[in-house]
């Protein structure tokens, strides 16, 4: 789990340095594997591709004229995704890339190249090596890349134990810091503007296998403009370790990272009869997932389907035939609560582990499903210009928000072998968002919905 220190500070105030924060979190049982300075890039600037010409002595590489502010330079590049007017990162002579590689002026097949156009992987900003990194189009050539993208941050990489699925989000980590520092949380906000309900009747949801999916909800967002994400969202996606795709998909990935609730966006016009059916897969049913792999399913797997067939592998990965593309105008946004064992079984059987399945396997917060749906709908409304059609469409029911157990302070003292005052004990529990009702010598404890790992005293 990658955590941005800058973003954490927006949710909960703390004065720890990144190294001190790493030590505090490790002491809380959230082991920090690495503390990484992120995005500090020297002699790497924003460039605009002006023209592309064939290399006179090689077929697979090109001569690329790039504006880097007050001048244009000629570089040799073999990336397949370059095109005129594209904004790209340019490492000038003397820059140091990932792995300590120093950029030097070199001669490539007889042509001097005083720098290089970089991929995400070369800059240490992601894992994509398939082509050059594409930057937001509004940036100005010549800007220092770190400053242009406000990239400098410190990222903590945490090892989250299997029982603490509640900490697989920025909000989850912030809750732990708030308990430690006694500072308030400033949770992500949203303000929904619901438009007409004329299209609401078109959305139908049917859950056929409620043992595997107790609850399914969706919102219809119309007139969405699918395009590259704005700079702030693009930054967050890069910091989370995910590849930016487009504003719609990036919003679902951002809310997953932020709140811990996986979401999925369908192209609404590609859903047959505008009907969502949550059911077990049929034996030998085939689904081509977003990674372009054809997968053979069985009756132990849960799918999201329409009357024509499966369109997504529930809780794991969407299907290629209903994915959001540049042509998408109307989006059906999904948020659901799936059985953890079912998702784990499907993921293992197919050898397909995703950020979504990783969280569903550990049980998501029931009270966070609708919140995450509304948060993402709000962002689609503000970032992509979408119109939210009517209220949430839903089927099934969520598990109870509050569970209870009992605790006797006297027994706690005997087991711990130490004396903690009742007042301090109550303070600790309440700082962790447990509700405490003192009843003589036995306390009634309300367990927060985001802690499925707690089920007894």
Backbone torsions as a table, in degrees:
resi	resn	phi	psi	omega
1	UNK	NA	116.6	-180.0
2	UNK	-91.1	134.1	-176.2
3	UNK	-128.2	128.0	176.3
4	UNK	-85.8	123.4	178.8
5	UNK	-64.6	-38.1	178.9
6	UNK	-61.0	-44.7	-177.7
7	UNK	-71.2	-36.9	176.1
8	UNK	-56.0	-41.3	-177.8
9	UNK	-66.4	-23.1	176.6
10	UNK	-75.1	-23.2	-178.1
11	UNK	-95.3	-35.3	177.4
12	UNK	-145.9	135.4	-177.8
13	UNK	-79.8	138.3	173.5
14	UNK	-155.0	157.7	-178.1
15	UNK	-110.1	2.2	-179.4
16	UNK	-64.6	143.7	166.8
17	UNK	-71.0	164.4	178.2
18	UNK	-55.2	-39.3	-179.5
19	UNK	-69.1	-39.7	177.2
20	UNK	-66.9	-39.5	177.7
21	UNK	-62.7	-40.7	178.3
22	UNK	-60.5	-41.0	179.0
23	UNK	-66.8	-42.6	179.8
24	UNK	-63.1	-44.3	-179.2
25	UNK	-66.0	-39.3	177.9
26	UNK	-62.8	-39.8	177.2
27	UNK	-64.5	-26.3	177.9
28	UNK	-82.5	-1.8	-180.0
29	UNK	98.0	5.8	178.2
30	UNK	-108.4	87.4	-171.3
31	UNK	-65.5	127.8	176.5
32	UNK	-94.7	116.1	-177.6
33	UNK	-78.8	-42.3	-178.9
34	UNK	-142.9	150.9	170.9
35	UNK	-117.6	114.4	-168.6
36	UNK	-122.5	124.5	170.4
37	UNK	-71.3	130.6	-172.3
38	UNK	-121.7	133.3	166.5
39	UNK	83.5	6.1	177.7
40	UNK	-85.0	104.2	-173.0
41	UNK	-123.7	122.0	179.7
42	UNK	-107.3	141.7	-179.2
43	UNK	60.4	28.0	173.9
44	UNK	-122.1	120.6	-170.7
45	UNK	-124.9	168.1	174.2
46	UNK	-80.6	132.8	177.6
47	UNK	-126.7	151.1	174.0
48	UNK	-115.5	125.5	179.2
49	UNK	-71.8	121.5	-178.6
50	UNK	-92.7	-41.5	-178.5
51	UNK	-157.7	159.0	179.2
52	UNK	-133.6	127.4	179.8
53	UNK	-127.5	155.1	176.1
54	UNK	-64.5	146.9	173.1
55	UNK	-75.7	133.8	-175.9
56	UNK	-66.4	-20.7	-174.1
57	UNK	-122.6	13.0	-179.2
58	UNK	-154.9	142.7	-176.4
59	UNK	-85.2	-35.5	-169.4
60	UNK	-93.7	-5.1	178.3
61	UNK	-119.4	157.3	-173.9
62	UNK	-123.5	160.5	170.0
63	UNK	-98.5	120.0	-172.7
64	UNK	-117.0	120.2	175.9
65	UNK	-90.2	123.1	-172.9
66	UNK	-126.7	130.7	172.5
67	UNK	-82.7	127.8	177.1
68	UNK	-120.3	36.4	177.7
69	UNK	110.0	-102.0	-175.6
70	UNK	-87.0	2.8	178.8
71	UNK	-154.4	167.5	174.8
72	UNK	-118.3	139.2	-179.7
73	UNK	-124.4	155.6	180.0
74	UNK	-103.8	122.6	-177.7
75	UNK	-123.0	153.3	175.1
76	UNK	-97.9	130.6	-176.0
77	UNK	-146.8	140.1	179.0
78	UNK	-116.0	10.6	-178.0
79	UNK	-67.1	142.3	-176.0
80	UNK	-78.1	-15.5	-172.0
81	UNK	-103.3	12.0	179.8
82	UNK	-75.3	146.0	175.3
83	UNK	-160.1	158.1	-178.9
84	UNK	-58.8	145.2	178.9
85	UNK	76.4	-2.5	177.9
86	UNK	-69.4	137.6	175.2
87	UNK	-90.3	127.9	-173.0
88	UNK	-140.0	156.3	173.8
89	UNK	-82.0	132.3	-179.1
90	UNK	-119.3	121.2	175.6
91	UNK	-91.4	118.4	-179.2
92	UNK	-87.3	169.7	-179.3
93	UNK	-55.5	128.5	-179.2
94	UNK	101.1	-14.4	177.4
95	UNK	-67.9	152.0	178.4
96	UNK	-116.2	122.6	-178.2
97	UNK	-95.1	177.2	179.7
98	UNK	-54.9	139.0	-179.1
99	UNK	84.1	8.6	177.6
100	UNK	78.4	14.4	-179.6
101	UNK	-74.6	122.8	-178.8
102	UNK	-94.5	131.6	-178.8
103	UNK	-80.0	128.3	178.3
104	UNK	-128.7	158.9	173.4
105	UNK	-71.3	123.6	-176.8
106	UNK	-129.1	161.0	175.9
107	UNK	-106.7	120.1	-178.6
108	UNK	-111.9	108.0	-178.2
109	UNK	52.5	43.3	175.1
110	UNK	89.3	0.2	-178.9
111	UNK	-119.4	128.8	179.0
112	UNK	-69.4	138.6	175.6
113	UNK	-131.5	103.8	-174.8
114	UNK	-84.4	26.0	-179.7
115	UNK	173.0	-169.8	-179.4
116	UNK	-148.6	146.4	173.0
117	UNK	-89.4	131.8	-164.2
118	UNK	-106.5	152.9	169.8
119	UNK	-92.7	168.8	175.4
120	UNK	-56.6	-44.4	-175.9
121	UNK	-62.6	-41.1	-179.2
122	UNK	-64.4	-30.3	-179.4
123	UNK	-89.0	-8.8	-176.3
124	UNK	74.6	21.4	-178.7
125	UNK	-102.7	0.1	-179.7
126	UNK	177.8	-169.9	-176.1
127	UNK	-111.7	-2.6	-175.0
128	UNK	-72.8	122.7	177.5
129	UNK	-115.5	5.5	-170.9
130	UNK	-75.3	-18.1	-178.8
131	UNK	-173.5	-175.7	178.7
132	UNK	-69.6	154.2	177.5
133	UNK	-75.1	129.8	-180.0
134	UNK	-95.8	124.3	-176.6
135	UNK	-97.9	159.6	176.0
136	UNK	-55.2	139.9	-170.8
137	UNK	-71.6	-17.4	-175.3
138	UNK	-85.0	-4.9	-179.3
139	UNK	-70.1	158.9	-178.4
140	UNK	-102.7	134.9	177.4
141	UNK	-57.8	141.0	178.0
142	UNK	96.5	-15.8	179.1
143	UNK	-65.9	140.7	171.4
144	UNK	-60.3	131.0	-172.6
145	UNK	-62.3	-40.9	-180.0
146	UNK	-60.4	-42.9	-179.3
147	UNK	-72.4	-40.8	-178.2
148	UNK	-60.7	-37.5	-176.7
149	UNK	-104.0	2.9	-177.6
150	UNK	49.0	50.4	-170.3
151	UNK	-84.2	-24.2	-170.2
152	UNK	-65.4	124.1	-176.6
153	UNK	-161.3	172.8	170.6
154	UNK	-119.5	128.9	-177.2
155	UNK	-111.8	127.2	174.5
156	UNK	-97.6	132.9	176.2
157	UNK	-105.8	112.3	-172.9
158	UNK	-102.8	143.1	171.4
159	UNK	-95.8	107.6	-177.8
160	UNK	-94.2	123.9	-179.6
161	UNK	-68.0	154.8	-174.0
162	UNK	-57.0	-27.9	-177.1
163	UNK	-82.4	-7.7	-174.1
164	UNK	-113.5	54.2	176.4
165	UNK	-60.9	-22.0	178.8
166	UNK	-66.5	-15.0	-179.6
167	UNK	-98.6	12.3	176.2
168	UNK	-89.4	45.0	178.1
169	UNK	-161.3	159.9	175.3
170	UNK	-61.9	-43.9	-179.6
171	UNK	-61.8	-39.9	-180.0
172	UNK	-62.9	-43.0	177.5
173	UNK	-67.2	-39.7	179.6
174	UNK	-62.2	-35.7	177.6
175	UNK	-60.5	-39.6	179.5
176	UNK	-66.5	-40.3	178.7
177	UNK	-67.1	-39.3	178.5
178	UNK	-62.2	-38.8	177.6
179	UNK	-65.3	-34.2	-178.8
180	UNK	-74.9	-41.1	-172.7
181	UNK	-97.5	-13.9	-175.8
182	UNK	64.4	27.9	175.7
183	UNK	-98.6	150.6	-176.8
184	UNK	-73.1	155.6	174.7
185	UNK	-90.3	142.6	173.4
186	UNK	-116.3	88.2	-171.2
187	UNK	-73.9	153.8	178.1
188	UNK	-55.3	137.9	-174.8
189	UNK	-111.5	167.4	175.6
190	UNK	-158.1	152.7	175.4
191	UNK	-138.6	104.4	-174.2
192	UNK	-82.4	134.2	170.4
193	UNK	-112.7	103.3	-179.9
194	UNK	-85.1	131.1	-179.5
195	UNK	-88.6	-152.5	-179.4
196	UNK	-63.5	162.7	179.2
197	UNK	-108.0	14.6	-175.3
198	UNK	-61.8	-32.9	-178.2
199	UNK	-91.4	-6.5	-174.3
200	UNK	-61.1	-38.4	-177.5
201	UNK	-63.6	-20.0	-179.7
202	UNK	-72.6	-23.5	-177.1
203	UNK	-89.4	118.0	178.3
204	UNK	-123.9	134.8	179.7
205	UNK	-123.9	130.7	178.4
206	UNK	-130.7	124.6	175.3
207	UNK	-102.5	113.8	-179.6
208	UNK	-93.1	-23.5	-178.8
209	UNK	-127.5	80.2	-174.8
210	UNK	-70.3	-17.3	176.5
211	UNK	-67.7	-27.6	178.7
212	UNK	-98.0	-20.6	177.8
213	UNK	-143.1	91.1	179.8
214	UNK	-67.0	-26.0	-172.8
215	UNK	-149.9	136.9	178.2
216	UNK	-140.6	133.0	179.6
217	UNK	-136.3	158.3	-179.7
218	UNK	-154.9	155.8	171.1
219	UNK	-128.2	141.4	175.4
220	UNK	-97.1	122.4	178.5
221	UNK	-118.5	117.6	-174.7
222	UNK	-103.5	161.9	176.2
223	UNK	58.2	39.0	177.9
224	UNK	-78.5	139.3	175.0
225	UNK	-103.3	107.9	-178.0
226	UNK	-83.3	121.5	-177.5
227	UNK	-158.7	175.6	176.5
228	UNK	-59.9	147.9	-176.9
229	UNK	-67.4	150.5	172.3
230	UNK	-63.5	162.5	-171.5
231	UNK	-55.4	-45.5	-175.7
232	UNK	-62.7	-39.2	-179.6
233	UNK	-72.2	-41.7	177.0
234	UNK	-56.9	-42.3	179.1
235	UNK	-60.4	-46.8	-177.6
236	UNK	-63.6	-39.9	179.4
237	UNK	-64.1	-43.6	178.2
238	UNK	-62.6	-44.0	179.5
239	UNK	-61.4	-34.3	-178.4
240	UNK	-73.8	-10.7	-179.6
241	UNK	90.0	12.4	-179.3
242	UNK	-104.9	151.0	179.3
243	UNK	-83.1	124.5	174.9
244	UNK	-61.7	139.7	-178.4
245	UNK	-121.4	-65.9	172.2
246	UNK	-157.1	171.4	-172.7
247	UNK	-60.8	-34.7	-178.4
248	UNK	-70.0	-52.3	-179.9
249	UNK	-65.1	-39.2	179.9
250	UNK	-62.7	-35.5	178.2
251	UNK	-64.3	-43.0	178.9
252	UNK	-64.0	-40.4	179.1
253	UNK	-69.9	-35.2	178.7
254	UNK	-65.6	-46.2	-179.6
255	UNK	-66.2	-35.2	174.3
256	UNK	-59.4	-48.5	-179.7
257	UNK	-64.9	-40.1	-175.1
258	UNK	-73.9	-46.7	-170.3
259	UNK	-114.4	-11.4	176.8
260	UNK	85.5	2.9	-179.7
261	UNK	-104.1	114.5	176.0
262	UNK	-66.3	145.5	178.4
263	UNK	-133.7	163.6	173.7
264	UNK	-143.4	141.7	179.6
265	UNK	-112.1	125.0	175.5
266	UNK	-104.4	149.6	167.0
267	UNK	-75.5	111.2	-171.4
268	UNK	-59.4	-36.7	-176.7
269	UNK	-71.8	-14.0	179.8
270	UNK	-93.1	1.3	177.3
271	UNK	-92.2	114.7	-176.6
272	UNK	-58.5	129.2	179.1
273	UNK	57.6	11.3	-179.7
274	UNK	55.8	36.9	-179.9
275	UNK	-115.3	130.8	174.4
276	UNK	-105.9	126.2	178.9
277	UNK	-122.5	120.5	179.2
278	UNK	-100.0	113.5	-172.5
279	UNK	-151.0	167.8	170.0
280	UNK	-69.5	147.0	176.2
281	UNK	-69.4	157.4	173.1
282	UNK	-87.2	148.9	178.3
283	UNK	-57.9	131.5	-179.8
284	UNK	69.2	11.8	172.6
285	UNK	-65.9	143.0	-174.7
286	UNK	-114.8	138.2	175.5
287	UNK	-137.3	129.7	172.6
288	UNK	-91.5	113.7	-176.9
289	UNK	-83.1	174.2	-174.3
290	UNK	-60.8	-21.3	177.9
291	UNK	-84.3	10.3	175.3
292	UNK	68.5	23.6	177.3
293	UNK	-103.8	132.0	176.7
294	UNK	-81.9	121.8	-174.5
295	UNK	-117.1	132.3	177.5
296	UNK	-91.8	125.5	-172.4
297	UNK	-104.6	169.5	175.4
298	UNK	-139.5	177.8	-171.7
299	UNK	-70.7	-9.9	177.1
300	UNK	-86.1	-5.5	-176.4
301	UNK	-101.9	143.5	179.3
302	UNK	-98.5	135.4	177.5
303	UNK	-126.5	156.3	165.7
304	UNK	-96.8	126.3	-174.0
305	UNK	-131.9	167.2	165.7
306	UNK	-121.8	-178.7	-177.5
307	UNK	-58.5	-20.3	-178.3
308	UNK	-88.7	-16.1	180.0
309	UNK	146.9	-175.3	-178.0
310	UNK	-66.8	138.1	177.4
311	UNK	-122.1	-6.8	176.8
312	UNK	-162.4	151.0	173.6
313	UNK	-91.7	106.3	-169.0
314	UNK	-52.2	127.7	174.4
315	UNK	73.0	1.5	-176.4
316	UNK	-122.1	-61.3	-177.9
317	UNK	-159.5	146.4	178.0
318	UNK	-75.5	171.9	178.8
319	UNK	-98.7	150.7	-176.7
320	UNK	-66.0	-35.3	-172.4
321	UNK	-74.2	-12.1	-179.7
322	UNK	-121.9	16.0	-175.3
323	UNK	-73.7	158.0	177.2
324	UNK	-77.1	130.9	178.8
325	UNK	-131.7	-178.4	177.5
326	UNK	-59.6	-25.6	-177.8
327	UNK	-83.4	-9.2	-177.4
328	UNK	-67.3	136.8	175.7
329	UNK	-120.9	-34.5	-179.2
330	UNK	-119.6	131.9	-175.0
331	UNK	-117.7	133.2	168.9
332	UNK	-102.1	115.8	-174.4
333	UNK	-99.6	123.0	-174.9
334	UNK	-102.4	138.7	167.9
335	UNK	-142.1	127.8	-172.8
336	UNK	-142.8	169.4	174.7
337	UNK	-120.9	112.2	-177.1
338	UNK	-108.5	154.3	176.7
339	UNK	-65.5	123.0	-175.8
340	UNK	-59.3	-40.2	-177.8
341	UNK	-64.8	-39.4	179.4
342	UNK	-62.6	-44.8	-179.0
343	UNK	-66.2	-41.6	179.3
344	UNK	-62.5	-43.1	-179.2
345	UNK	-63.4	-44.8	179.7
346	UNK	-63.7	-45.8	-179.0
347	UNK	-58.8	-44.5	-178.0
348	UNK	-70.7	-40.6	-177.4
349	UNK	-63.8	-37.1	-178.9
350	UNK	-91.0	-7.7	-176.1
351	UNK	63.4	37.2	-174.5
352	UNK	-127.6	100.6	178.5
353	UNK	-108.8	129.0	-178.9
354	UNK	-127.7	170.2	175.9
355	UNK	-59.1	-36.8	179.4
356	UNK	-68.2	-50.8	-177.5
357	UNK	-63.3	-35.0	179.1
358	UNK	-58.3	-36.7	-179.3
359	UNK	-83.3	-42.4	179.3
360	UNK	-62.8	-34.9	178.9
361	UNK	-60.3	-30.0	-176.2
362	UNK	-97.9	3.7	178.2
363	UNK	77.4	117.1	177.9
364	UNK	-84.7	164.7	-179.2
365	UNK	-73.7	115.7	-179.6
366	UNK	-56.8	-37.0	-177.6
367	UNK	-76.4	-6.0	-179.1
368	UNK	-98.7	-6.6	-174.7
369	UNK	-64.0	-54.5	-179.0
370	UNK	-67.1	-36.1	179.4
371	UNK	-60.5	-44.8	-179.9
372	UNK	-66.3	-39.3	177.6
373	UNK	-60.6	-45.0	179.7
374	UNK	-68.2	-38.2	178.4
375	UNK	-61.4	-46.5	-179.5
376	UNK	-67.9	-38.3	177.6
377	UNK	-63.2	-40.4	177.1
378	UNK	-60.2	-43.0	-179.9
379	UNK	-68.3	-37.4	175.7
380	UNK	-64.7	-32.8	178.1
381	UNK	-68.1	-43.1	-174.5
382	UNK	-88.9	-34.2	-175.6
383	UNK	-90.7	-38.9	-173.8
384	UNK	-109.7	6.1	176.5
385	UNK	69.9	19.3	-176.5
386	UNK	-73.6	156.6	175.7
387	UNK	-112.2	121.5	-176.9
388	UNK	-82.1	116.0	-175.7
389	UNK	-88.2	103.0	173.3
390	UNK	69.0	-175.4	-179.1
391	UNK	-76.8	179.7	178.2
392	UNK	-61.7	135.7	171.9
393	UNK	-97.7	129.1	-173.3
394	UNK	-147.5	161.6	175.8
395	UNK	-146.0	150.0	-178.5
396	UNK	81.0	-167.5	-179.1
397	UNK	-144.2	149.0	179.5
398	UNK	-82.9	153.2	173.0
399	UNK	-59.0	157.7	-179.0
400	UNK	-53.8	139.0	-178.5
401	UNK	-68.7	-34.0	-173.9
402	UNK	-124.2	130.8	172.5
403	UNK	-116.8	158.4	-174.2
404	UNK	-129.1	148.9	169.7
405	UNK	-144.1	-178.5	-178.4
406	UNK	-124.0	154.1	-179.2
407	UNK	-144.8	131.4	175.2
408	UNK	-108.0	115.0	179.8
409	UNK	-53.5	-36.8	-177.8
410	UNK	-64.5	-39.7	178.5
411	UNK	-69.9	-35.3	177.8
412	UNK	-60.4	-42.3	178.2
413	UNK	-61.1	-42.4	-177.0
414	UNK	-65.7	-40.7	-177.6
415	UNK	-72.0	-41.1	-178.1
416	UNK	-76.1	-26.0	-175.5
417	UNK	71.7	22.2	179.5
418	UNK	-142.1	162.5	-178.9
419	UNK	-107.6	113.9	174.5
420	UNK	-116.6	125.9	-176.8
421	UNK	-61.0	151.7	179.8
422	UNK	-58.9	-38.0	179.4
423	UNK	-62.7	-44.3	179.6
424	UNK	-67.7	-38.9	179.1
425	UNK	-60.7	-43.9	179.2
426	UNK	-65.5	-40.0	-179.9
427	UNK	-61.5	-42.4	179.9
428	UNK	-63.1	-47.8	-178.8
429	UNK	-61.4	-44.5	-178.0
430	UNK	-70.0	-30.7	176.6
431	UNK	-66.5	-25.3	176.8
432	UNK	-92.1	10.7	175.7
433	UNK	70.0	26.5	168.1
434	UNK	-86.4	140.5	178.2
435	UNK	-90.9	131.5	-175.9
436	UNK	-117.6	121.0	173.4
437	UNK	-114.9	108.3	-177.3
438	UNK	-77.9	121.2	178.8
439	UNK	-131.2	93.9	-178.0
440	UNK	55.0	-121.5	-176.0
441	UNK	-93.9	-5.6	179.9
442	UNK	-121.3	126.5	-178.8
443	UNK	-95.3	143.1	172.6
444	UNK	-96.0	122.8	-172.3
445	UNK	-113.4	122.2	174.2
446	UNK	-87.9	122.2	-176.6
447	UNK	-89.2	125.4	179.2
448	UNK	-63.0	148.7	-173.8
449	UNK	-64.1	-21.6	-178.6
450	UNK	-85.5	6.0	179.2
451	UNK	-117.2	69.1	178.9
452	UNK	-67.0	-13.9	179.9
453	UNK	-75.1	-14.4	-179.8
454	UNK	-98.7	119.5	179.1
455	UNK	-139.2	4.1	178.4
456	UNK	-155.3	169.1	-176.1
457	UNK	-62.2	NA	NA
